[in-house]
Amino acid sequence: MPLGIQHLLGLHGVSENDIQLILDTADNFYEVLQREIKLVPTLRGKTVVNLFYENSTRTRLSFELAEKRLSASPLNFSASTSSVKKGETLKDTIRNIEAMKIDMVVVRHSSPGVPYFLTQCTDAIIINAGDGFHEHPTQALLDMMTIRRHFKKLAGLKVAIIGDVLHSRVARSNAWGMKTMGMDVTLCAPPTLMPQHTDSLGVTVTDNIFEAIEGADVIMLLRLQLERQTSGLFPSVREYRELYGVDLEKLVNVPDHTLIMHPGPINRGIELASNVADSERSVILDQVTNGVAVRMAALYLLGGGESGDEEHV
């Protein structure tokens, strides 16, 4: 069964069936990644451009590895060493790259809406690897995959997403995707780090961390994005840590089965204490592992594959 979408620009509006299909396909690719030989020929002959205008470690390496595991040919673009420095526009950049006969583009950009803009400039398939404060769909998909592999379900689970929600594209994609999958989502942040119009997300909102984590099956911490902030959004990092950082003391009354997650990179000792990040509750490294499988699934399905075929490669 093919996906009902042509591009992966975000999870807002993506159907439950499409999310389910990507996660099921990712589970199959997870098994492929456990083999001694992890290379499969499913995207042989396809060229994928990693168009990154922002710095990235996990996302970029994960996509590149996923592309290589699928036998695609990755091309890596870096704005700092490109003709962008000479004044070339985004439209001219993508049209020149398309002229080299590429098939797919994975784009990361500081401006929201860039992935959609690229769909108006090229016939290549576009995958959003993070656009401004808007969305980061593959991160949310790998988060849901991690949760589902642990609990064997998604519907009915309670998730608390805590931290810098205002600047977090991860929070938005997770809110859209998790609500679509029947999960109970609570966003928790200082009022100055909570975006306006959160009612459109259909989630619970609070500035009290203890309300957020009560009975939670999953606690997801968000990085405090100091580089994106203007001053005055909170009094001090120390106060933020005391009120919203998760340590063992705050977890005393949390259920034993509760998972700790973080999209990374972690500001240890701020949003998450090291003894929590490295505890048995933490599935942070599982998120990284599952990211390769999810990105393989997205590339494969958008590139023309159908669910089930990957089982026979």
C-alpha positions in Angstrom: 0.0 0.0 0.0 1.5 3.4 -1.0 1.6 6.5 1.1 -1.2 9.0 0.6 1.3 11.9 0.6 3.8 12.9 -2.1 6.2 14.7 0.2 6.9 14.6 3.9 6.6 18.3 4.9 5.2 17.8 8.4 2.7 15.7 10.4 -0.1 18.2 10.5 -2.8 16.7 8.3 -1.0 13.4 7.8 -3.5 10.6 8.3 -3.4 7.9 11.0 -3.0 5.3 8.2 0.0 7.0 6.7 1.7 7.3 10.1 0.9 3.7 10.8 2.3 2.7 7.4 5.6 4.5 8.0 6.0 3.0 11.5 5.2 -0.5 10.3 7.7 -0.2 7.5 10.3 1.2 9.9 9.8 -1.8 12.1 10.7 -4.0 9.1 13.8 -1.9 8.4 14.8 -2.1 12.0 15.0 -5.9 11.6 17.1 -5.4 8.4 19.5 -3.2 10.5 20.1 -6.1 12.9 21.6 -8.2 10.1 25.3 -8.6 9.5 24.9 -7.2 6.1 22.7 -4.1 6.4 22.6 -3.0 2.8 19.5 -3.5 0.7 19.0 -2.6 -3.0 15.6 -0.9 -2.7 16.7 2.6 -3.8 19.5 1.7 -6.1 19.9 4.3 -8.8 18.2 7.0 -6.8 20.1 10.2 -5.9 19.2 12.0 -2.7 20.4 15.5 -1.9 20.9 16.4 1.8 20.3 20.2 1.6 21.2 21.4 5.0 21.3 25.1 5.7 21.5 24.5 9.5 24.1 22.6 11.5 23.1 19.1 12.4 24.7 16.0 13.7 22.1 13.3 14.5 19.6 14.2 11.7 22.1 14.6 8.9 24.1 11.5 9.8 20.9 9.5 10.2 19.5 10.5 6.8 22.9 9.8 5.1 23.2 6.4 6.7 19.6 5.6 5.8 20.2 6.5 2.2 23.4 4.4 2.0 21.6 1.4 3.7 19.0 1.7 0.9 21.7 1.8 -1.8 20.8 5.3 -2.8 23.5 7.8 -3.8 23.6 10.7 -1.3 24.9 14.2 -2.2 25.7 16.4 0.8 25.1 20.2 0.5 26.5 22.7 3.0 25.4 26.3 2.8 28.7 27.5 4.3 30.7 26.1 1.4 28.2 26.7 -1.4 27.3 29.5 -3.8 24.8 30.7 -1.2 27.8 32.6 0.1 28.0 34.4 -3.3 24.4 35.5 -3.1 22.6 32.6 -4.9 18.9 32.3 -4.0 17.3 29.2 -2.7 15.2 28.8 -5.8 18.3 29.0 -8.1 20.2 26.6 -5.8 17.5 23.9 -6.0 16.9 24.4 -9.8 20.6 24.0 -10.5 20.7 20.9 -8.3 17.7 19.5 -10.0 19.4 20.0 -13.4 21.9 17.4 -12.2 19.0 14.8 -12.3 18.3 14.1 -8.7 15.3 12.3 -7.3 14.8 13.4 -3.6 15.8 16.3 -1.4 16.1 16.2 2.4 16.1 19.8 3.5 16.8 21.5 6.8 16.4 25.3 7.1 16.0 28.0 9.7 13.0 29.5 7.9 9.6 27.8 8.3 7.9 26.9 5.0 11.1 26.2 3.0 10.2 22.5 2.4 6.8 23.6 0.9 8.5 26.3 -1.1 10.8 23.7 -2.7 7.9 21.6 -3.8 6.9 24.7 -6.0 10.4 24.9 -7.5 11.3 21.2 -8.3 9.7 17.9 -9.3 11.9 16.1 -6.7 10.4 14.5 -3.6 10.9 16.7 -0.6 11.4 15.5 3.0 11.5 18.1 5.8 14.4 17.6 8.2 13.4 20.6 10.3 12.2 24.0 9.2 12.5 26.9 11.7 10.0 26.6 14.5 7.6 24.8 12.3 8.0 21.0 12.1 10.5 18.1 12.3 8.3 15.1 11.1 10.9 12.4 11.1 11.9 13.2 14.7 8.3 12.8 15.8 8.0 9.6 13.8 11.1 8.1 15.4 9.8 9.2 18.8 6.5 7.4 18.2 8.4 4.3 16.9 10.5 4.2 20.1 7.4 4.5 22.3 5.5 1.8 20.3 8.3 -0.7 20.4 8.3 -0.3 24.2 4.6 -0.3 25.0 3.4 -2.2 21.9 0.8 0.5 21.3 0.3 4.3 21.0 -3.4 5.0 21.6 -4.2 5.9 25.1 -0.7 6.6 26.3 0.0 9.8 28.2 2.9 11.9 27.1 4.4 15.0 28.8 6.5 17.2 26.6 8.5 19.6 28.8 10.7 22.5 28.0 11.2 25.2 25.3 8.0 24.5 23.4 8.0 28.0 21.9 11.1 27.3 19.8 10.6 23.6 19.3 9.6 22.1 15.9 9.9 18.7 17.6 7.1 19.6 20.0 4.8 20.7 17.2 5.4 17.6 15.1 4.9 15.3 18.1 1.7 17.1 19.1 0.2 16.7 15.7 1.4 13.1 15.2 0.7 11.8 18.7 -2.8 13.3 18.8 -3.6 11.7 15.4 -2.5 8.3 16.9 -4.8 8.7 19.9 -2.3 9.7 22.5 -2.9 12.1 25.4 -0.4 14.9 25.1 0.5 17.6 27.7 2.8 20.5 26.9 4.6 22.0 29.8 6.8 25.2 29.8 7.1 28.6 31.4 4.4 30.9 30.0 7.1 32.9 28.2 8.3 29.6 26.4 4.8 28.5 25.4 3.6 29.5 22.0 0.3 31.3 21.5 -2.7 29.5 20.0 -1.8 26.1 21.5 -5.5 25.4 21.5 -5.2 24.6 17.8 -3.0 21.6 18.7 -5.7 20.0 20.7 -3.4 19.3 23.7 -3.3 20.0 27.4 -1.2 23.0 28.4 0.3 23.7 31.8 3.2 25.6 33.4 3.4 23.1 36.4 5.8 20.2 35.8 4.2 18.1 38.5 0.8 18.3 36.8 2.4 17.4 33.5 4.2 14.3 34.7 1.6 12.9 37.0 0.6 9.5 35.6 2.7 10.0 32.4 3.8 7.0 30.4 6.4 9.1 28.6 8.3 12.2 29.7 10.0 14.0 26.8 12.4 16.8 27.6 13.1 19.5 25.1 16.4 21.3 24.7 16.6 24.9 26.0 17.4 26.6 22.7 19.4 29.6 24.0 20.7 30.4 20.6 17.2 31.1 19.2 16.1 33.2 22.1 16.0 36.9 22.9 16.8 37.8 26.5 14.2 38.1 29.2 12.2 34.9 28.5 13.1 33.5 31.9 15.1 34.9 34.9 18.0 32.5 34.8 19.1 29.0 33.7 19.4 28.1 37.3 15.8 28.9 38.0 14.7 27.1 34.8 16.5 24.0 36.0 14.9 24.1 39.4 11.4 24.5 38.0 11.5 22.5 34.8 14.6 20.4 34.8 13.9 16.7 35.5 16.0 15.0 38.2 15.5 11.9 40.4 13.7 14.0 43.0 10.9 15.0 40.6 10.5 11.4 39.5 9.7 10.0 42.9 6.0 9.7 42.3 6.2 8.9 38.6 5.2 5.3 37.6 8.1 2.8 37.3 7.3 2.1 33.7 7.6 5.8 32.6 10.1 6.4 29.7 12.5 9.3 29.6 13.1 10.8 26.1 15.0 13.7 24.6 15.5 14.6 20.9 19.1 15.8 21.6 21.5 17.3 22.1 21.0 17.3 25.8 22.0 20.2 28.0 23.0 18.0 30.9 22.2 19.5 34.3 19.7 21.9 32.8 16.7 20.1 31.2 17.8 16.7 32.3 20.1 15.4 35.1 22.8 13.0 34.0 21.7 10.3 36.4 18.2 10.4 34.7 19.6 10.6 31.1 21.7 7.6 31.8 19.2 5.6 33.8 17.3 2.5 32.8 14.2 4.6 32.2 16.0 6.5 29.4 15.5 5.4 25.8 17.4 8.4 24.3 19.9 6.2 22.5 17.1 3.9 21.2 15.6 7.1 19.6 18.8 7.6 17.7 18.9 3.9 16.5 15.2 4.0 15.5 15.9 7.3 13.6 17.8 5.4 10.9 14.9 2.9 10.4 12.3 5.6 10.3 14.2 7.6 7.7 14.8 4.5 5.7 11.0 3.9 5.8 10.2 7.5 4.7 12.7 7.5 1.9 11.6 4.1 0.7 7.9 4.8 0.7 8.1 8.2 -0.8 10.6 6.9 -3.3 8.0 4.5 -4.7 8.3 1.4 -2.5 5.2 -0.2 -1.0 4.8 -1.6 2.5 5.7 -5.3 2.5 8.2 -5.3 -0.3 11.0 -4.5 2.1 10.5 -7.8 3.9 11.8 -9.6 0.8 15.0 -7.6 0.2 
